[in-house]
Each structure stands twice: as structure tokens, then as C-alpha cells.
Amino acid sequence: MLENITKRLEALFKKIKGRGLLTEEDIDAALREVRLALLESDVHYTVAKSFCDAIRTKAVGKAVLESMTPGQQVVKIVREELTDLLGAKEKGIALAAKPPTVVMLVGLQGAGKTTTAGKLARHFQQKEKRVVLVAADLQRPAAVEQLGILGKEIGVPLVPSKGETDPVAVVRQAIDYGREQCFDVVIIDTAGRIEVDQDLMAELVRMKSETTPDEILLVADAMTGQTAVNVAQTFHEKLDLSGVILTKTEGDARGGAILSIRAVTGAPIRFIGTGEKLDALELFYPDRMASRILGMGDVLSLIDLAEENIAKEEALQLEKKLRKDKFTLDDFSGQLKQLKKMGGAAKVMAMIPGVSRMKALPDDAKLEKEIKSVEAMISSMTLVERREPGIINGNRRKRISKGSGTSIQDLNRLLKQFSQAKKMMKKMSSGKKGGFKGMPIPF
């Protein structure tokens, strides 16, 4: 996500921070590169211009140019302006004082509204809220069935159908049902079109007018860049959107929609979809995203992710093992399984400060293949070997590699990685600088 602009900005800041003195000409030259990087990333040209103008106004001040570390000061200003551009503060969905909170999802066909409805339902479900789904897309074949299947997967019901053919009437009845059955949240999946048309807008405007939802969220495909921004503008003018959910951000190397959509429409990004699974939905934190874009990692999101997926008792038990130097290959294998639960190794690694600067960061497919090989090798070991890897001699290595379908070189690499991970995790669990106490990460 946002790989292109991150690489360009990191290279630029490396040059700036290496200078002991900056002039106005240096800053102007740097900002030309920033503007070019933004435009190449499909950021709206007016957004790129105003962003660079705001940075220049602050960066050419006396406090920066005469600073002992002018390059670092400029990077700090860029981060602040980037955070402001993205929305300054995280804004999730506040529940209505009088339940149910009605969330209406709108957008074009193919943007991922139905899947996002399921993801959003799971998000509220994890907060122990009673959620019900509403299938108001009566045009797309099997849309109702698809939403019902997603709901069953996470144990969230679909409002019973009464054979109504008017989507607005369906929504009215669903809200009444949600109120009668004491649901906390009602999530409405509306119809889309291949492109914006008058019939679609008229239906959505009438739905808003007659049902007064608490939230109207546009679901937009981040990979469409400026198209997503233009679509957001159109929907915002007609419906006064309360927010945006950007889908498919894991495949968006440019980031034009993420960086432009709030500045152009005024509607904040509330969530981002980071994969196809129902747990692949993240709250959007502008400051954390700014850090990711600048290659500074996202430690807070990493901690949130760990807390969601790793039981506190399990983390404490592992910490005790590390302190007593009893961390085994079985524990190491368990940590790899935790990585899968957290969305994959690539996702986790991208949040660690400095990892984005690695020249050859493997993708999820390659990491997944490596993890399977590691699990196969560990499974081929005896219980004693897993607990005491130091006893694995030449003959044992031949047996393990043959049993797991891997090479002796693969096994040697695993044992080396295990030793390094053990040292690193012991440091992390101790709460020393650079560690995340109580949050085990095997890389």
C-alpha cells in the first residue's frame, strides 16, 4: 500500500537529512520532487499544490533554516501537513444515543459494498454490539443471498424479507425491525451501478430522506485513484456523506484516493479495507497513515493488531518462558500461526519502523510459502529436538529435512532464524528501548 510514494519520499528525505544547511532553493527543489511524487501517485493536482504550498510556508521560516537539524525539521513539517491532509484525527462510527444506529453504505457496483457490510458487521460484533444486516440491493442478481452468506459466516442475521420490491420500503421495515428486536446497529447494503446515474441517485436521495440514517458511508475502490475521488464528489454533493470506506487498499501502490479524497470532498475516511477476508477492515488513523507513508512504520496499529489476536494470558506465559530462556521451536511455530491470524507476515512487517527500507522485502505469497516450510520442518522434529534444538546434529538434520521435504540448507536457516528470534523476543519482552513489552513478534 502506497509503496510508490513512500519510496520516493524516503529517498528525498535521506538527501535532505544528510545536509547540515538548507537554503530556500534547496527546499523549493525538494518540494518540486514531492509534488511530482504526489502527481505520479495519482493525487489530485490541486491537493498536491496546496500541500506543497503549506509545507513551503512553514519550512522557509527562520526557525527551520537556522536549525541545527533543518532536514529533520522539514520531515517533521511534512508529517504534520500529511496528517492534516488525511484528516488530523481518527473518526470511527459513534453509536446513536437511542439505538439502533443506522449505517447506510452507498457506492458503485464492484467497489465491495456487500463484503464491506459483512466486515463492518464483524467490527461492531467484536465490540459486543448486536448487529443486523439489510439487503436493499434488489437489482444485482444474488446480492441478497451473498449478504446472507456473509452474515451466517460471522453469526449476524439478515432482516427477514417480506417480499417487498421497493428498496426504500425494505429499509424502513428493517429499521423498525431493528428497533423492535433491540439491535444496536443496522447496516444497509444498497444497490450500485456501473457508473453514477440519475435513477441510482434518486433512489438513494429518497432513501436518505425517508429513513434518516445516522451514517451514510461511501464504499470506494482505492485502486481506481482519481475515479474514486470523482465518484466521492458526486455522491457527497447529493447525499452529504458522513464518511468514506476505501476498499482494496492492499493493492493500491499509488495512494491517490487515500491522499485526495478528504481534501477534495471534505468527507473523512473512516475505514480502509486491507484484504478479502471479513477481518480485513481497519479503522483509519490519519497520523498512523502519515507515518506509514513516510516509512516510519506504525507501531500503534501493530500493538492494536496484537491485542486483538493474542490473548493476554498467552502473551504473559510466553514472556515468562523468554525470561527463563525456555522459548522452544514449538513456541516459535505458535508465533508463526499468530502472524497468520494478524493478517499475514507482510502486513505485520510493514508496520515495523525501518522495515520498509529493506531492499528485498518479500511479499505475502513468498512469506506464506516459507512459513509452511518452517512448520513442516518443526513437525518433522521429535519433542526433545523442538525443546533442545542444540542436539540436532548432522544425522538428525538429514532425517528432518527428508521428512519435511526441505533441504538441509533450509533447516540450517530455520535454526539460525530461531536463535535470532529468541534473542530479539527476549529483548522485546524485557521492555528495553525498541521493544514492545508483552507483544511477541517473531521477526
Backbone torsions as a table, in degrees:
resi	resn	phi	psi	omega
1	MET	NA	128.5	177.2
2	LEU	59.8	25.8	-173.9
3	GLU	-60.6	-42.0	-175.4
4	ASN	-61.2	-51.4	-176.3
5	ILE	-70.1	-34.0	178.4
6	THR	-61.3	-46.1	180.0
7	LYS	-62.9	-42.5	-178.9
8	ARG	-64.9	-45.0	-178.2
9	LEU	-69.3	-38.1	178.3
10	GLU	-61.4	-43.2	179.5
11	ALA	-63.8	-40.2	-180.0
12	LEU	-65.8	-46.3	-177.2
13	PHE	-68.3	-29.2	176.8
14	LYS	-63.1	-39.6	178.2
15	LYS	-68.6	-43.3	-177.9
16	ILE	-64.7	-46.1	-176.4
17	LYS	-68.9	-17.2	179.7
18	GLY	-81.6	-4.5	-178.6
19	ARG	-101.2	139.7	179.1
20	GLY	-83.0	-16.4	-177.8
21	LEU	-142.8	136.3	177.1
22	LEU	-120.3	140.7	174.8
23	THR	-109.1	170.8	176.5
24	GLU	-60.6	-35.7	179.4
25	GLU	-64.8	-37.9	177.8
26	ASP	-62.8	-43.5	-178.9
27	ILE	-66.8	-41.2	178.5
28	ASP	-61.7	-41.3	179.1
29	ALA	-64.7	-41.3	179.2
30	ALA	-64.8	-41.6	-178.8
31	LEU	-68.5	-30.0	174.5
32	ARG	-62.7	-39.5	177.9
33	GLU	-68.7	-38.2	177.3
34	VAL	-62.4	-46.2	-179.8
35	ARG	-60.5	-43.4	179.8
36	LEU	-63.4	-41.9	179.1
37	ALA	-61.9	-40.8	179.2
38	LEU	-65.7	-45.5	-179.3
39	LEU	-64.4	-39.1	177.6
40	GLU	-67.0	-23.1	177.9
41	SER	-89.8	12.5	175.9
42	ASP	68.9	28.8	174.1
43	VAL	-79.3	140.3	-179.4
44	HIS	-55.6	135.0	-172.5
45	TYR	-61.6	-35.2	179.3
46	THR	-68.8	-33.7	177.5
47	VAL	-67.5	-44.8	179.4
48	ALA	-60.4	-42.5	-178.2
49	LYS	-67.1	-49.8	-178.1
50	SER	-65.8	-34.3	178.2
51	PHE	-62.8	-48.7	-179.3
52	CYS	-67.6	-36.7	177.7
53	ASP	-62.3	-42.0	-179.6
54	ALA	-64.8	-39.2	179.1
55	ILE	-65.9	-44.3	-177.5
56	ARG	-61.1	-41.9	-179.4
57	THR	-55.5	-40.8	-179.2
58	LYS	-83.9	-34.2	-171.8
59	ALA	-76.3	-24.1	-178.0
60	VAL	-91.1	9.2	177.8
61	GLY	-71.3	158.4	-177.7
62	LYS	-58.8	-39.0	-177.0
63	ALA	-61.7	-29.7	-179.3
64	VAL	-86.2	-51.7	-174.8
65	LEU	-63.4	-30.0	-179.2
66	GLU	-100.8	9.2	180.0
67	SER	-71.7	156.3	176.4
68	MET	-68.7	-25.9	-179.9
69	THR	-131.0	68.0	-175.9
70	PRO	-60.6	-36.1	179.7
71	GLY	-61.2	-44.3	179.2
72	GLN	-66.0	-34.5	178.1
73	GLN	-63.9	-41.2	179.2
74	VAL	-64.5	-43.0	178.0
75	VAL	-60.4	-41.0	178.6
76	LYS	-61.2	-42.9	179.5
77	ILE	-64.5	-43.5	179.6
78	VAL	-60.4	-42.7	179.9
79	ARG	-63.0	-42.8	179.9
80	GLU	-62.9	-45.1	-178.9
81	GLU	-68.2	-35.5	178.9
82	LEU	-66.6	-41.1	177.1
83	THR	-62.4	-43.0	178.9
84	ASP	-64.2	-40.8	179.1
85	LEU	-61.4	-39.2	-176.7
86	LEU	-79.4	-13.8	176.3
87	GLY	133.0	1.3	174.6
88	ALA	65.4	-55.3	-177.1
89	LYS	-130.4	148.4	175.6
90	GLU	-67.9	138.1	178.7
91	LYS	-136.7	93.5	178.1
92	GLY	-74.7	-154.0	178.9
93	ILE	-106.1	115.3	178.2
94	ALA	-81.7	133.1	-179.5
95	LEU	-74.9	143.8	-179.8
96	ALA	-66.0	149.0	179.8
97	ALA	-62.2	-33.8	178.9
98	LYS	-116.2	107.9	-177.8
99	PRO	-61.2	156.4	1.5
100	PRO	-90.1	156.6	170.3
101	THR	-81.7	122.8	-176.2
102	VAL	-100.6	118.8	-178.8
103	VAL	-112.9	118.8	-178.5
104	MET	-106.9	120.0	179.5
105	LEU	-97.5	128.3	-179.7
106	VAL	-127.2	165.5	178.4
107	GLY	151.0	176.1	-179.6
108	LEU	-78.1	161.2	176.9
109	GLN	-65.7	136.2	178.0
110	GLY	92.2	-5.3	-179.8
111	ALA	-77.2	-19.5	178.5
112	GLY	105.0	29.9	-178.2
113	LYS	-61.7	-47.7	-175.5
114	THR	-63.8	-46.5	177.7
115	THR	-62.8	-39.1	179.2
116	THR	-65.4	-34.8	176.5
117	ALA	-59.8	-42.8	177.3
118	GLY	-65.2	-41.4	178.9
119	LYS	-63.5	-42.6	-179.1
120	LEU	-66.4	-38.1	177.1
121	ALA	-61.1	-42.7	178.6
122	ARG	-64.9	-38.2	178.4
123	HIS	-57.6	-47.5	-179.4
124	PHE	-72.3	-35.0	178.9
125	GLN	-60.3	-39.1	178.7
126	GLN	-66.6	-21.1	176.3
127	LYS	-91.6	15.1	176.9
128	GLU	61.8	39.5	175.1
129	LYS	-105.7	144.6	177.5
130	ARG	-83.3	121.9	-173.7
131	VAL	-121.3	144.2	173.8
132	VAL	-132.6	141.9	-178.7
133	LEU	-100.7	147.1	-179.2
134	VAL	-125.3	122.3	178.5
135	ALA	-93.4	95.0	-179.9
136	ALA	-102.9	7.6	174.5
137	ASP	-93.3	95.6	-176.7
138	LEU	-99.9	9.7	-177.3
139	GLN	-104.5	-44.3	-176.5
140	ARG	-74.0	127.9	179.5
141	PRO	-56.2	133.4	175.7
142	ALA	67.9	11.6	179.3
143	ALA	-62.8	-41.6	-179.9
144	VAL	-64.4	-44.9	-180.0
145	GLU	-63.3	-40.6	-179.7
146	GLN	-61.3	-44.2	179.7
147	LEU	-65.6	-37.8	178.5
148	GLY	-63.6	-39.5	178.9
149	ILE	-65.3	-43.3	178.2
150	LEU	-62.3	-41.4	179.1
151	GLY	-62.1	-42.9	179.3
152	LYS	-62.8	-35.6	-178.1
153	GLU	-60.4	-32.7	-178.5
154	ILE	-112.3	3.9	177.8
155	GLY	76.5	31.7	178.1
156	VAL	-111.8	126.6	-175.9
157	PRO	-75.7	159.3	173.4
158	LEU	-104.1	139.0	178.6
159	VAL	-59.0	128.7	-178.8
160	PRO	-57.3	136.0	179.8
161	SER	-79.4	140.3	177.0
162	LYS	-113.7	19.0	178.4
163	GLY	75.8	13.5	-179.6
164	GLU	-71.1	139.3	180.0
165	THR	-105.2	-8.8	178.1
166	ASP	-96.5	115.9	-177.8
167	PRO	-56.3	-35.8	-179.2
168	VAL	-66.3	-40.9	178.1
169	ALA	-66.1	-36.9	177.3
170	VAL	-59.6	-44.7	-179.1
171	VAL	-66.8	-42.5	178.8
172	ARG	-58.0	-47.8	-179.5
173	GLN	-63.9	-37.3	-179.0
174	ALA	-65.8	-40.9	179.1
175	ILE	-65.1	-40.8	176.6
176	ASP	-61.9	-41.8	179.4
177	TYR	-63.2	-43.8	179.3
178	GLY	-61.4	-38.3	179.6
179	ARG	-70.4	-44.4	-178.4
180	GLU	-64.8	-37.5	-176.6
181	GLN	-91.8	7.0	176.2
182	CYS	60.4	42.7	173.5
183	PHE	-80.3	148.1	179.1
184	ASP	-83.3	-35.5	-174.3
185	VAL	-136.9	134.0	173.8
186	VAL	-115.5	120.1	-178.0
187	ILE	-110.3	121.5	-174.3
188	ILE	-104.7	122.4	175.2
189	ASP	-97.4	107.9	-176.5
190	THR	-93.4	170.6	179.7
191	ALA	-75.3	154.0	175.3
192	GLY	-124.7	179.1	175.0
193	ARG	-136.8	165.6	175.8
194	ILE	-64.4	-33.6	174.1
195	GLU	-145.0	165.2	-178.0
196	VAL	-64.5	130.7	173.8
197	ASP	-138.3	167.6	-173.6
198	GLN	-65.7	-38.0	-179.0
199	ASP	-63.4	-42.8	178.8
200	LEU	-61.3	-49.4	-177.6
201	MET	-63.2	-40.0	179.9
202	ALA	-62.1	-40.3	179.2
203	GLU	-65.4	-44.3	-178.6
204	LEU	-69.0	-39.0	177.7
205	VAL	-62.6	-42.2	178.7
206	ARG	-66.0	-39.0	179.0
207	MET	-62.9	-43.0	178.8
208	LYS	-63.5	-44.9	-176.3
209	SER	-64.2	-39.2	-172.9
210	GLU	-91.5	-16.0	-176.9
211	THR	-120.3	-11.6	178.3
212	THR	41.0	66.6	178.3
213	PRO	-64.9	152.9	178.8
214	ASP	-73.9	-33.5	-179.5
215	GLU	-133.9	135.4	170.8
216	ILE	-120.1	107.8	-174.5
217	LEU	-111.6	126.6	175.1
218	LEU	-82.0	129.6	173.3
219	VAL	-99.9	115.7	-175.2
220	ALA	-127.9	146.1	179.9
221	ASP	-82.1	112.0	-177.4
222	ALA	-61.5	-29.0	-175.3
223	MET	-71.7	-12.5	178.4
224	THR	-85.8	-0.8	172.4
225	GLY	56.0	-119.3	-176.9
226	GLN	-62.7	-29.0	177.1
227	THR	-61.4	-41.6	178.2
228	ALA	-62.4	-38.4	178.9
229	VAL	-66.3	-43.8	179.5
230	ASN	-64.7	-40.4	177.1
231	VAL	-62.2	-43.3	179.3
232	ALA	-60.6	-41.9	178.2
233	GLN	-58.6	-46.8	-177.9
234	THR	-63.1	-47.6	180.0
235	PHE	-64.9	-38.2	-178.2
236	HIS	-65.3	-39.8	179.7
237	GLU	-62.4	-35.3	-176.5
238	LYS	-88.8	-34.8	-170.1
239	LEU	-116.0	-8.3	-176.1
240	ASP	53.2	67.0	-176.7
241	LEU	-55.1	143.0	174.3
242	SER	-93.2	-10.9	178.8
243	GLY	177.0	176.6	-178.0
244	VAL	-132.2	141.9	169.9
245	ILE	-115.4	118.2	179.2
246	LEU	-94.4	124.3	179.7
247	THR	-100.0	166.1	175.1
248	LYS	58.5	30.7	179.8
249	THR	-69.3	-21.9	179.4
250	GLU	-65.6	-21.7	179.6
251	GLY	-103.9	5.7	-176.4
252	ASP	-94.9	92.1	-178.3
253	ALA	-76.6	-19.5	-175.4
254	ARG	-89.1	-52.9	176.0
255	GLY	91.1	12.6	-177.5
256	GLY	-58.2	-42.8	-178.1
257	ALA	-67.8	-44.1	-179.2
258	ILE	-59.5	-40.1	-175.8
259	LEU	-84.1	-16.9	-173.8
260	SER	-106.8	-30.2	-162.6
261	ILE	-62.9	-40.2	-179.8
262	ARG	-72.8	-40.2	-178.6
263	ALA	-63.4	-36.4	-177.0
264	VAL	-81.8	-40.4	-174.6
265	THR	-100.7	-26.9	-173.9
266	GLY	86.2	-9.2	179.7
267	ALA	-85.3	125.3	-177.1
268	PRO	-73.2	149.0	171.7
269	ILE	-78.2	124.5	-177.9
270	ARG	-96.0	-42.7	-178.5
271	PHE	-139.8	160.2	170.4
272	ILE	-128.7	137.3	175.6
273	GLY	-88.4	130.1	-174.3
274	THR	-119.7	18.5	179.8
275	GLY	168.4	-179.5	-176.1
276	GLU	-85.6	-26.7	-176.4
277	LYS	-69.3	158.4	-175.4
278	LEU	-70.8	-13.2	176.2
279	ASP	-94.3	2.4	-176.0
280	ALA	-90.7	60.3	176.6
281	LEU	-137.2	125.9	-177.8
282	GLU	-120.0	141.2	168.5
283	LEU	-61.2	141.5	-178.1
284	PHE	-92.7	117.4	177.0
285	TYR	-110.5	108.3	-177.6
286	PRO	-55.1	-43.1	-178.3
287	ASP	-66.7	-38.0	179.1
288	ARG	-69.6	-39.2	178.2
289	MET	-65.4	-37.8	177.5
290	ALA	-60.4	-41.9	178.2
291	SER	-63.8	-40.9	178.4
292	ARG	-62.5	-44.7	-178.1
293	ILE	-61.7	-36.3	-178.4
294	LEU	-87.3	8.3	176.0
295	GLY	74.8	20.3	-177.0
296	MET	-94.8	3.4	-179.0
297	GLY	78.1	-176.0	-178.6
298	ASP	-150.6	74.2	-174.6
299	VAL	-63.7	-38.5	-178.0
300	LEU	-63.5	-42.4	177.4
301	SER	-66.6	-34.4	177.6
302	LEU	-63.7	-41.9	177.7
303	ILE	-65.2	-43.8	177.8
304	ASP	-58.7	-43.7	-178.8
305	LEU	-62.8	-42.5	179.6
306	ALA	-65.5	-42.1	-178.6
307	GLU	-66.0	-31.3	179.1
308	GLU	-72.7	-30.3	-170.5
309	ASN	-110.6	-14.3	-177.4
310	ILE	-117.7	121.5	179.5
311	ALA	-63.1	140.3	-177.4
312	LYS	-60.0	-39.9	-179.3
313	GLU	-64.0	-38.4	-179.8
314	GLU	-65.6	-40.6	179.3
315	ALA	-65.8	-41.1	179.9
316	LEU	-66.3	-38.7	179.2
317	GLN	-64.2	-41.4	178.7
318	LEU	-65.5	-39.2	179.5
319	GLU	-61.6	-40.5	178.1
320	LYS	-62.8	-41.9	178.5
321	LYS	-60.8	-41.6	-178.8
322	LEU	-65.0	-41.7	-179.1
323	ARG	-64.9	-32.9	-179.7
324	LYS	-92.3	5.6	179.3
325	ASP	59.6	41.2	-179.3
326	LYS	-116.2	22.1	177.9
327	PHE	-71.9	122.0	-174.8
328	THR	-110.9	174.2	176.7
329	LEU	-66.2	-28.0	173.3
330	ASP	-63.2	-41.8	177.3
331	ASP	-64.4	-40.2	178.8
332	PHE	-61.0	-43.8	177.5
333	SER	-62.6	-37.9	177.2
334	GLY	-63.0	-36.7	178.7
335	GLN	-66.8	-34.8	177.0
336	LEU	-65.1	-37.9	177.1
337	LYS	-65.6	-36.5	177.4
338	GLN	-63.3	-37.1	178.1
339	LEU	-58.7	-41.6	179.4
340	LYS	-62.1	-42.1	179.7
341	LYS	-63.8	-30.5	-177.9
342	MET	-85.2	6.1	175.2
343	GLY	106.2	7.3	178.3
344	GLY	104.9	152.2	-176.0
345	ALA	-64.4	-38.3	-178.1
346	ALA	-62.6	-40.6	179.8
347	LYS	-63.6	-44.2	-179.4
348	VAL	-66.3	-45.9	-177.5
349	MET	-62.8	-34.6	-179.6
350	ALA	-65.0	-20.1	-179.6
351	MET	-87.9	-10.6	-177.6
352	ILE	-84.4	125.5	-178.9
353	PRO	-54.0	132.8	176.0
354	GLY	90.6	-19.0	-177.3
355	VAL	-66.2	-34.4	-179.0
356	SER	-62.7	-18.9	-180.0
357	ARG	-85.9	-3.5	176.5
358	MET	-66.4	135.9	-174.9
359	LYS	-68.5	-34.8	-175.7
360	ALA	-126.6	70.9	178.3
361	LEU	-80.2	115.8	-176.0
362	PRO	-68.0	152.2	178.7
363	ASP	-83.6	174.9	-175.3
364	ASP	-61.7	-38.2	-177.9
365	ALA	-63.0	-43.2	-179.6
366	LYS	-68.2	-41.7	179.4
367	LEU	-64.8	-39.2	179.4
368	GLU	-62.5	-40.4	178.6
369	LYS	-64.0	-42.6	179.7
370	GLU	-65.4	-39.6	179.9
371	ILE	-63.7	-40.6	178.4
372	LYS	-62.9	-39.2	178.1
373	SER	-64.0	-42.1	179.3
374	VAL	-62.4	-45.7	-179.9
375	GLU	-62.5	-37.4	178.6
376	ALA	-65.0	-42.3	179.5
377	MET	-64.9	-43.6	-179.7
378	ILE	-65.6	-37.9	179.1
379	SER	-66.1	-25.4	-178.9
380	SER	-83.6	-4.0	179.6
381	MET	-89.9	156.5	173.0
382	THR	-77.5	166.3	179.5
383	LEU	-59.7	-39.7	-179.5
384	VAL	-66.3	-41.2	-179.5
385	GLU	-63.9	-36.2	178.8
386	ARG	-68.0	-34.7	-178.8
387	ARG	-80.7	-33.0	-176.7
388	GLU	-128.4	72.9	-176.5
389	PRO	-60.9	-15.9	179.3
390	GLY	-65.0	-19.7	-178.2
391	ILE	-85.2	-3.6	-176.2
392	ILE	-75.7	97.7	-179.3
393	ASN	-91.8	-168.8	-176.1
394	GLY	-58.4	-47.8	-178.9
395	ASN	-64.2	-40.9	178.5
396	ARG	-64.4	-38.6	179.8
397	ARG	-62.5	-41.4	178.9
398	LYS	-61.8	-44.4	-179.1
399	ARG	-63.4	-45.1	-177.5
400	ILE	-66.2	-44.8	-178.3
401	SER	-65.7	-38.5	178.6
402	LYS	-66.8	-42.2	-178.5
403	GLY	-68.4	-26.5	-177.4
404	SER	-100.8	-3.5	-179.8
405	GLY	70.6	29.6	179.1
406	THR	-123.1	176.1	179.8
407	SER	-95.3	164.4	176.8
408	ILE	-64.2	-33.3	177.4
409	GLN	-62.6	-39.0	177.2
410	ASP	-62.4	-43.2	-179.4
411	LEU	-66.0	-42.1	177.8
412	ASN	-60.0	-40.4	179.5
413	ARG	-65.5	-39.9	178.1
414	LEU	-61.2	-47.8	-178.0
415	LEU	-63.1	-34.7	177.1
416	LYS	-69.4	-43.2	178.6
417	GLN	-62.9	-39.5	179.3
418	PHE	-61.9	-44.8	179.8
419	SER	-61.7	-43.2	179.8
420	GLN	-67.2	-42.7	-179.7
421	ALA	-63.9	-37.5	179.8
422	LYS	-62.2	-44.6	178.6
423	LYS	-64.4	-44.7	-177.2
424	MET	-65.5	-43.5	-178.2
425	MET	-68.7	-31.6	176.8
426	LYS	-64.6	-39.8	177.6
427	LYS	-65.6	-43.1	-178.8
428	MET	-64.0	-40.4	-178.1
429	SER	-72.1	-19.3	-178.1
430	SER	-80.1	-10.7	178.9
431	GLY	80.0	16.0	177.8
432	LYS	-70.8	169.5	179.1
433	LYS	-57.3	133.2	179.4
434	GLY	90.2	-3.0	-179.9
435	GLY	-107.7	163.9	179.0
436	PHE	-122.1	93.9	-171.8
437	LYS	-58.8	131.4	177.4
438	GLY	79.8	1.9	-178.6
439	MET	-122.8	94.4	-175.5
440	PRO	-75.8	131.0	174.3
441	ILE	-133.5	126.2	-172.4
442	PRO	-83.1	8.7	178.9
443	PHE	-123.7	NA	NA
